[in-house]
Amino acid sequence: MITIGLTGWGDHETLILNKQQKLENYASHFPFVELDTSFYALPAISSIESWLAKTPNTFQFIPKALQTMTKHRDWSDFYPSEKNMFDTYLATFEPMVSANRLKAVLFQFPPYFACTKEHVAYLRNIRIWMKDLPVAIEFRNNTWYSIDYQQQTLQLLKELNFIHTVVDQPQTPTNSVPKVLSVTNSALTLYRLHGRNFDGWLNASGPDWRKKRTLYNYNLAELEGIKQDILTLTEESNEVAVIFNNNSGGHAASNGKSLQKLMNVTFIGLLPQQLDLELF
């Protein structure tokens, strides 16, 4: 099975027919969404319950782990212990878990999270603290995929029942990993498409660097190549969830719809579209 989603639901203007119903508009086009805001702060449980109420029972979410859970920030500034941090996260998302609406929790690690014994031990702790929930891992440090460690990395992810996140991104010398088309959990594989803006990825500084990084529009030839990648992954994975993260120029939605058409896939259980417009 192939599913397609985007990062967030509020920034895709071509999908929004009613600004008061952004999530509902989004859920009439795609079957899941990546929840980026949970990286910065935990949402209110009431917000989660509202999102569940506004979307079909089949619609799912991929919340990001908190930045303290991925070592972007020091957890000790906010929580009495790491276990307490994880317990708080799990309690917050319990309504989503109970409703079977959580597709996976995405742990996106920073470029300085290298392949070390300390970090391997932390990954093992994550599995303990996250219990049996589906967890997807995305590395940004290429030591995990070096000649010496790549097979061990993939084996570790399999051992811990983690979902491997395949990434499409420019190959910069400091903050990129190669595209590794490997499946570590047969139930699900994530394929995150960050765009190919080399300068935006290379220069991670300034107030707007995140917007520059995701400013990219995949052309048809590139989408054809991505299609072949996905078909390769489906040979071992029951579901490949494709996430377009190239949001800042408004290209993610159109790229997602183009890929859907290219792969001839349909999504069951979407909300009805309010207007039958040829948007893409």
N, C-alpha and C positions, 0 to 999 in steps of 0.2 A: 504494500500500500504506500502511496505517495501523498503526503499532505503538504500544504504550503501555508505559511503565515508571515506576519510582519512584526517588527519591533514596535510595540505600542499601537494604540488605535486612534490617537488624537491628532496626529500630524499628517494624515493622508487625505488631503483636501479633495481629491477626485472621488473618494468614497463617501464623503460627508454630504448628505442632503439636508440634515437637520442638526445644527450645532448642539442641540439639547439631547441628541440621541447618537452621539458619535460611536459609542460601543455597539449599539444596535445596528447602525449602518455598516460598521466593520463586519459584524457577525453575519451579515447577509452575503458576504463575499468570501470569507476565509473561515476555516474550521478551528483555528487556534490562534493565540497571540502570545508573543513574548512580553513579559511584564518587566520592563526595565527599571521602573521606579522603585521596586523592592531592593535594588542594589543600594540605594541611598538612604532609605528609611522604610521601616515596616508599615504597611498600610493598616488602617483601622479595620477591625473585624467587620464593622458595619459596612465598610466600603466593599470588602470581599463579598459579603452577602448580597449587596446591591448588584455587583457585577454578575453574580450567579443568577440572580433573578432576571436580569436584562438579556440573558443569552440562552440559547437552547441547551437542553440537557446533554447534548453531544459535544458542545463547544468546550474546549479545554484551554488551560493557561500554562505557560512556562515561566514561572517567576524566577528572577535571578536571586542568588544568595546575597545576603548583605555584604557590603564591602568589608566589614569586620570579619566575616566568615571566610573571605577569600584573601585576607591579609593585606588588603589595600590600606586599611587603617587598623590601629591597635585596639583590639577588643576590650582591653582592660580599662579603657577610658569610659566604657559604657555598661559593662557587665561584670558581675563578681567572679565569673568563671566562664570558660569556653563552653562547658556543658550547659550552663544556664542560658547562654546566648543561643545555642541550638534549640534548647527546650522552648525558649520564648518564640523563636521562629516557627517551630512546629505547631505550637499552640495557636499562633496567629493564623496559620493556613489550614488549621483543622477543618473548618467548614468546606474548604475547597477539596481537601483530601476525602472527607466523608462523602461528598457528592460525586466522587470519582471524576473530578474536573481538573485535577492536577496532572498534566502530562509528564512533567519532569521538573526538577529544580536545577537550574543552570549555575554551576560554579565556574565563573570566568576569572581565571587567575591573572595577576599582573605580570609584566615582563620580567620582573626580578624574582619570580617564583620559579627557581631553577630546580633541576633534577638533583636533589640531595637526599641524604638519609633522613634528615629532619623533615623534609617535605613529604617524603614517602610515608613516614610515620604519621604525619598529619592527615594524609589521604586515608589511611587506615582508620584514624579516629573519626573522620567525617562519616565513613560508612557506619561506624558504631552509633554515632550521635544522630544520624539521619534515619536510623533503623532500616526498615525495608522499603523506604520510599525510592522512586526512580530518581537517580542523580546523574546529571550530565556534566562532563568535565571538559573545559576548554582551556588549553594552555596557551600562553603567549611567549614562553621562553623556549627557544629551539633546542635546548639541551635534552629535553624529553624525547626528541625525535632524531638525535644524533646517531651516527652509525653504531656507537657503543651501547646506546640505551633504548633505541626505538622499540625493538622487540620486547624488551623487559617492561617498557612502559605499557605497551598494549596488553601484555600478559597480566600486569598488575591491574589494569582497568577491568579485564575479564574476571580476574579473581575476586575483585570487590563488587562485581556486578554493576559497574559504572557504565554509563552510556558515553561512547566516544563522540566528541564533537569535531566533525570535519570542517575546516574553514577554507574559505576562498578569500584571499587578501593579497596585497602586494608583498613581495619578498624583500623587505628592508633588512639591514644588518643588525638592528637592535631590538625590534619588538614584533617580529613575525615568526610564524611557524610554517613549515611546508604543508601542502595539501596531502594528507595521508588518508587514502580511501580504504580504511579498515573499520570493521565492525567488531565491537567488544561486547555488545549486548544484543542478542538476536531479536529482542522485542522492539527496540527503537534505536535509531541513529539520528543525530542532529547534523544538519549541513547548514552552517551559517555563512551567509554571503555578505561580506563587509564592503564590497566594491573593490576597485583596483586603482584607487587614487594614490599613486606612489608618493608624491610629494606630501599629501595629507598625512600619510602614515609615518613618513620619515621625520617630519617636523612636528613632534608632539609637544608643542608649546604655544603660548598665546591664549587669549580669552576664547577664541573660536576654533581651537584645533580639533575638537570633536566633530564639529560641523564640517570642517574641511575634510576630515578623514572619511566621512561617509557620503561625500559628494561624488556620486558616480552613477552613471546610467549604463547598464549592461546592454550591449548590442545583440542582434539576433545570432551572430556567429558565436558569441560568448555564451549565450543561453543554450545553444546547441551543444557546446562542450559540457556545460553544466548538466544538461539532460543525460549525456553519456555517463558522467560521474554518478548520477543518481541511479541509473539503471545498473551500474556495477554494484552499488551498495545494496540494491534490492535483492541481489542474489543471495545475500546472507542475512539481511535485516527484514523483519516482518513489516516495519514501517520506517520510512525515511521522511523525517519532518524537515522541510526546507524553510529557512528563516531569512528573509531579506532584511538586512540591517542598513542598507544604503538609503537612509531616510532624508538626509538634510536637503536634498534638492527635489524631493517629492517623487523620486523615481521608484521607490520600493514597491508601491502598489501596482504601477503599470508593469514593472518587471515581473512581479508575482503573477499577475493575470496573463502576461505573455507566456511565461513558463507553463502555466496551467494549460493554456491552449496548445502549446507546443507538445506537451506530454499527453494531451487528450485525457485529462483526469477531471472527474466531477466530484463534488463534495456533497454528501448527503446530510440533511438535517440543518441546513443553514436557515436563518431567518429569511422571510420573503423580502425581496428588494422592493423598495417603495415605488420606484419608477424603473421601467424597463428601458434604460438608456444605454446607448453604445458608447461607454466611457473609454474603452481601451481598444 
